[in-house]
Amino acid sequence: MSNTVLIRAYSGLTKLIAPVLPFWLKRRALKGKEDPARQGERFGRASLARPTGQLFWMHGASVGEVTMLLPLIDKVLSEYPTAHVLITSGTTTSADLLAKRLPERAFHQYVPLDTPKAVSAFLDYWKPDIALWAESEIWPNLILQTKARNIPMALINARMSKKSLNGWSKRRKSAQNLFGCFSTILAADEATAMGLSSLLENKVENTGSLKDAAPALPVNEAELARLKAQIGDRPVWCAASTHKGEEGIILAAHEVVCSNHPDALLILALRHPERREEIFAMVGNTHMSIRSHKSDLHHLSSLYLFDTIGEMGLAYSLSDITFVCGSLLKDLMGHNPLEPAHFSNAVLTGEHISSFADSYSSMIAFNAAERILSPDMVGQAVSDLFSNPEALAQKQRLAFEYAQNRSHVMDTVWGKLGFMFLKASS
């Protein structure tokens, strides 16, 4: 299949702008968005030696995607005891998380910039036996060059918004050229499955979201015991993965909660911890404990700022209720409700949840989650649950039961991918 004019234009443009990309990366590094010590990886220059034998490559854009891939990595390493897994991503936060959580025989590199030269250098060095891409990050040069080397490819947990699918439908031939490189595409939700099936004129199966199948996040038990002793029997709620513009809504909601429950504690967990200075300016002189300072949780603190990476399991372990953010503003699309559900949290969220519409729809039908359609009602919803221990306990129990029943998704996905691994191993 010959490439379309659009794809050829993209390849030419990326080759043209390649000389200025080092300067762009340096600017990003000054903002903390790149690791200066590892910028060579962005040009396909490896910072680690390639292990001998089978190498399975997985790619996820950022924290959410690579976290989702961790159970799959464990599965691969268990089934193939002499193989190694290379996982790539594009953000420093995901690299920090993987440094803490990758098992033996798995390692991280930054994904190369999508220029022909960087991609070629990356693939020439690593020579992966199989490639698994997660969700919806599409880099044309990387996809096409991987396919050209006859490396089996799968797109798993594919998720696309209606806007994205509509955009691809206007470039149908280019979409078919790119997505046609994948021998297997598994959708995370029915809307994506139907949209890609129509776009590619070939059935794409909805296997469910792998994020639903992820085990409970890790918890530092020593820190959990220390903080629980300091919190005592105070009611605790968590605003998880807040984005810019949501913190003001959450802080106003906490005022409502505290008007009825004066000893309530809010754990404010930022989606992007580097935004902590904005929160400092927003709360002013309010007494606040800060997770990254590792200080004691003062009894006068009504706000605990979680500005660290890889500790959400601890935040959920301390909380009774979690409001899943990334859902309060119209340009946002929601975050994973199963993460707090694994910790028996009552799960609340806002109106904008299109990225996890299937998960929320099922949870709400099971009474395992609740959608708050007005930002002004967040505080009252949290306060009402604290005021009704029986209702709170029921929501906590149902959320936990729902999360426990979603583990079958991994088995389904593995069953669909198994033949690719066998082919790569033969």
C-alpha positions in Angstrom: 0.0 0.0 0.0 1.6 3.3 -1.1 1.6 6.2 1.3 -0.8 9.1 0.8 0.2 12.6 -0.1 -0.5 13.6 3.5 1.8 11.0 4.9 4.6 11.8 2.5 4.2 15.5 3.3 4.4 14.7 7.1 7.6 12.7 6.6 9.1 15.5 4.5 8.2 18.1 7.1 9.6 16.1 10.0 12.9 15.7 8.1 12.9 19.5 7.4 12.4 20.6 11.0 14.8 18.0 12.5 17.7 20.5 12.8 15.7 22.8 15.1 14.5 20.0 17.4 17.5 20.1 19.7 16.8 23.7 20.6 13.1 22.8 21.2 14.1 20.0 23.6 16.5 22.3 25.5 13.6 24.7 26.1 11.4 21.9 27.3 14.2 20.7 29.6 14.3 24.2 31.2 10.6 23.7 32.0 11.3 20.3 33.5 9.5 18.5 30.7 12.6 16.7 29.4 15.6 14.9 31.1 18.7 16.7 29.9 20.9 13.7 30.8 18.8 11.5 28.5 18.1 13.7 25.5 20.1 11.4 23.3 17.3 8.9 23.6 15.0 11.3 21.9 17.2 11.1 18.8 17.3 7.3 18.8 20.6 7.1 20.7 20.3 4.4 23.3 21.6 4.9 26.8 21.5 1.2 27.7 22.9 -1.9 26.1 20.5 -4.1 24.2 20.1 -7.4 26.0 20.6 -10.6 24.0 17.7 -12.7 22.9 14.0 -11.8 22.5 13.0 -8.2 23.1 9.4 -7.2 23.2 8.7 -3.4 22.9 5.7 -1.6 24.4 4.9 2.0 24.0 2.6 4.3 26.1 2.4 8.1 26.0 2.6 8.9 29.7 1.8 7.9 33.2 -1.7 6.5 32.6 -0.7 4.3 29.7 2.6 2.9 31.1 0.8 2.1 34.4 -1.7 0.2 32.5 1.0 -1.8 30.7 2.7 -2.9 33.9 0.5 -6.0 34.4 1.0 -6.9 30.8 4.8 -6.6 31.2 4.6 -9.0 34.2 2.6 -11.4 32.1 5.0 -11.4 29.2 8.1 -11.9 31.5 6.3 -14.7 33.2 5.4 -16.5 30.0 8.8 -15.8 28.4 11.4 -16.3 31.1 14.4 -15.4 28.9 12.9 -12.4 27.2 13.2 -8.7 28.0 10.8 -5.8 27.7 11.6 -2.4 26.4 9.0 0.2 27.3 9.0 3.7 25.8 7.2 6.8 26.8 7.5 10.6 26.2 7.2 12.2 29.6 9.5 12.6 32.6 6.7 11.8 35.0 6.3 8.4 33.3 10.0 7.8 33.4 10.1 8.5 37.1 7.3 6.2 37.8 8.8 3.3 35.8 12.1 3.7 37.5 10.3 2.7 40.7 8.0 0.0 39.4 9.6 -1.9 36.5 10.5 -5.5 37.3 13.7 -7.2 36.5 14.3 -7.8 32.7 12.2 -4.7 31.8 13.7 -1.2 31.2 12.7 2.2 30.0 13.8 4.5 27.2 12.3 7.7 25.9 10.5 7.4 22.6 12.4 8.9 19.8 11.2 12.1 18.1 9.2 11.2 15.1 11.8 12.1 12.5 13.0 9.6 9.9 16.6 9.7 11.2 15.8 9.3 14.9 13.3 6.5 14.3 15.7 4.6 12.1 18.5 4.9 14.7 16.1 3.6 17.4 14.9 0.6 15.4 18.4 -0.2 14.0 19.7 -0.5 17.6 16.9 -2.2 19.5 15.6 -4.5 16.7 12.4 -5.5 18.7 10.7 -8.8 18.0 7.2 -7.4 18.6 5.7 -4.0 19.1 2.7 -3.1 21.3 1.3 0.4 21.2 -1.2 1.5 23.9 -4.2 3.7 23.4 -4.1 6.4 20.7 -0.7 8.1 20.3 0.0 7.7 16.6 3.5 8.6 15.3 3.5 8.0 11.5 7.2 7.6 10.9 7.7 5.3 13.8 4.7 3.1 12.8 5.6 2.9 9.1 9.3 2.1 9.7 8.4 -0.5 12.2 6.0 -2.1 9.7 8.6 -1.9 7.0 10.9 -4.1 9.1 8.2 -6.8 9.3 8.0 -6.4 13.1 4.5 -7.7 14.3 2.5 -4.7 15.7 -0.6 -4.4 17.8 -2.5 -1.4 19.0 -4.1 -2.3 22.4 -6.6 -0.5 24.6 -7.3 1.8 21.6 -9.3 4.8 22.8 -10.3 7.7 20.6 -12.7 10.6 21.1 -15.5 11.4 18.7 -13.5 14.4 17.6 -10.4 12.4 16.8 -12.4 9.7 14.9 -14.1 12.5 12.9 -10.7 13.9 12.1 -9.4 10.6 10.8 -12.6 10.0 8.8 -11.7 13.1 6.8 -8.3 11.5 6.0 -9.6 8.0 5.5 -6.9 6.7 3.2 -4.1 8.0 5.5 -5.8 6.4 8.4 -6.1 3.1 6.6 -2.4 3.3 5.7 -1.3 3.9 9.3 -3.8 1.7 11.2 -3.4 -1.0 8.6 0.2 -1.4 9.9 -1.2 -3.1 13.0 -2.0 -6.8 12.6 -4.2 -6.5 15.7 -6.2 -3.6 17.0 -8.1 -4.1 20.3 -10.4 -1.2 21.4 -11.0 -0.2 25.1 -14.6 0.9 24.5 -17.5 0.3 22.2 -17.4 3.8 20.7 -13.8 3.4 19.6 -14.4 -0.1 18.3 -17.4 1.0 16.2 -15.6 4.2 14.9 -12.4 2.3 13.9 -14.4 -0.5 12.3 -16.2 2.0 10.1 -13.0 3.9 9.4 -10.9 0.9 8.5 -13.7 -1.1 6.9 -12.7 -4.0 9.1 -14.1 -5.2 12.4 -12.2 -3.9 15.5 -13.1 -5.8 18.7 -14.0 -4.1 22.0 -12.1 -6.2 24.6 -12.6 -3.7 27.4 -10.1 -1.4 29.0 -6.9 -2.8 30.4 -7.0 -0.1 33.0 -10.0 -1.9 34.5 -7.8 -5.0 34.9 -4.9 -3.3 36.6 -4.2 -4.4 40.2 -4.4 -2.1 43.1 -1.6 0.6 43.1 1.3 0.0 45.4 1.4 1.5 48.9 4.2 2.4 51.2 2.9 0.6 54.3 5.2 2.4 56.7 4.1 5.8 55.5 0.5 4.7 55.6 0.8 3.7 59.2 2.5 7.0 60.1 -0.1 9.1 58.4 -3.1 7.2 59.7 -1.8 7.7 63.2 -1.6 11.4 62.6 -5.1 11.6 60.9 -6.9 9.6 63.4 -10.7 9.4 62.8 -10.9 12.5 60.7 -13.1 12.2 57.6 -10.8 12.3 54.5 -11.6 12.9 50.9 -9.3 13.0 47.9 -9.5 15.1 44.7 -7.5 12.9 42.4 -5.6 14.1 39.3 -6.6 17.7 39.3 -6.0 19.8 36.2 -5.5 23.5 35.9 -8.8 25.3 36.6 -10.1 22.5 38.8 -8.3 23.3 42.0 -10.4 26.4 42.6 -13.6 24.3 42.3 -12.2 21.7 44.7 -11.0 24.2 47.3 -14.5 25.9 47.2 -16.0 22.4 47.6 -13.8 21.7 50.6 -15.1 24.9 52.3 -18.6 23.5 52.0 -17.5 20.1 53.4 -15.7 21.8 56.3 -18.8 23.9 57.1 -20.5 20.6 58.1 -17.5 18.6 59.1 -14.9 21.0 60.5 -12.2 18.4 61.0 -12.4 17.1 57.4 -9.1 16.7 55.5 -8.7 17.1 51.7 -6.0 15.3 49.8 -5.3 17.4 46.7 -3.4 15.2 44.2 -2.1 17.1 41.2 -2.1 15.5 37.8 1.1 17.4 37.1 3.1 17.9 40.3 5.3 20.6 38.7 2.2 22.9 39.1 2.7 23.0 42.9 3.7 26.6 42.9 0.4 27.6 41.4 -1.3 25.9 44.3 0.9 27.6 46.9 -0.1 31.0 45.4 -3.8 29.9 45.4 -4.1 28.8 49.0 -2.1 31.7 50.4 -1.7 31.5 54.2 -3.9 28.5 54.6 -2.1 25.9 56.7 -1.2 23.1 54.3 0.9 20.0 54.6 3.0 19.1 51.5 3.7 15.5 50.6 7.0 16.2 48.8 8.3 17.7 52.0 7.8 14.4 53.9 6.7 16.5 56.9 4.2 15.4 59.5 0.6 16.0 58.8 -0.3 18.8 61.2 -3.5 18.5 63.1 -4.5 22.0 62.0 -4.0 21.1 58.3 -7.2 20.8 56.4 -5.3 20.4 53.1 -2.7 17.8 52.2 -1.1 18.6 48.8 0.0 15.4 47.1 2.7 16.7 44.7 4.6 13.4 44.1 4.7 10.7 41.5 3.7 7.1 42.1 2.0 7.5 45.5 -1.7 7.5 44.6 -2.1 4.2 46.3 -1.2 5.9 49.5 -3.6 8.8 48.9 -6.5 6.4 48.2 -5.6 4.3 51.3 -6.0 7.3 53.5 -9.3 8.4 51.9 -12.9 7.6 52.4 -14.2 9.3 49.3 -12.4 10.1 46.0 -13.6 12.7 43.5 -11.9 11.7 40.2 -10.9 15.0 38.5 -10.1 15.7 34.9 -13.9 15.9 34.7 -15.0 19.3 35.8 -14.1 21.4 32.7 -15.5 20.9 29.2 -12.1 20.4 27.6 -11.3 17.5 29.9 -12.3 13.8 29.4 -12.0 12.1 32.8 -9.6 9.6 34.5 -9.7 6.0 35.7 -12.4 5.4 38.4 -11.1 1.9 39.1 -7.9 3.1 40.9 -9.7 4.5 44.0 -12.4 1.7 43.8 -9.6 -0.9 44.5 -9.2 0.9 47.9 -12.8 0.8 48.8 -13.3 4.6 48.2 -16.7 5.9 47.4 -16.2 7.2 43.8 -17.5 10.6 42.6 -16.7 12.4 39.3 -17.8 15.3 37.2 -19.6 15.7 33.9 -16.8 15.3 31.4 -15.8 11.6 31.4 -15.7 10.6 27.7 -12.3 8.8 28.0 -13.8 6.4 30.5 -17.5 6.5 29.5 -17.9 2.8 29.4 -16.3 2.3 32.8 -18.4 5.0 34.4 -21.6 3.9 32.8 -21.2 0.4 34.2 -20.1 1.6 37.6 -23.0 4.0 37.9 -25.5 1.3 36.9 -24.0 -0.8 39.7 -24.2 2.1 42.1 -20.5 1.9 42.4 -19.9 5.5 41.3 -21.8 8.8 41.1 -21.6 11.6 38.6 -21.9 15.2 39.8 -23.1 17.3 36.9 -22.7 20.7 38.5 -19.3 21.8 39.9 -21.1 23.8 42.5 -22.5 20.6 44.0 -19.3 18.7 44.6 -18.9 19.9 48.2 -22.5 19.1 49.1 -22.2 15.6 47.6 -19.1 14.9 49.6 -20.6 16.4 52.8 -23.8 14.3 52.4 -21.8 11.1 52.3 -19.8 12.0 55.4 -23.1 12.7 57.1 -24.6 9.3 56.1 -22.2 6.6 57.2 -24.5 3.8 55.9 -24.7 5.3 52.4 -21.0 5.9 52.4 -20.2 2.3 53.4 -22.5 0.9 50.7 -20.8 3.0 48.0 -17.4 1.9 49.2 -18.4 -1.7 49.2 -19.9 -1.6 45.7 -17.0 0.2 44.3 -14.6 -2.4 45.6 -16.7 -5.3 44.4 -16.9 -3.8 40.9 -13.1 -3.3 40.7 -12.5 -6.9 41.8 -14.7 -8.2 39.1 -12.9 -6.5 36.2 -9.7 -8.7 36.2 -11.0 -10.8 33.3 -10.0 -8.1 30.8 -6.3 -9.1 31.0 -7.2 -12.7 30.1 -9.2 -11.5 27.1 -6.5 -9.2 25.8 -3.8 -11.9 26.3 -5.9 -14.4 24.4 -6.0 -12.1 21.5 -2.3 -11.3 21.5 -1.0 -14.8 22.3 -0.5 -15.8 18.6 1.7 -12.7 18.0 4.1 -13.6 20.8 4.2 -17.2 19.5 5.0 -15.9 16.0 7.7 -13.6 17.3 9.2 -16.5 19.3 9.3 -19.0 16.5 
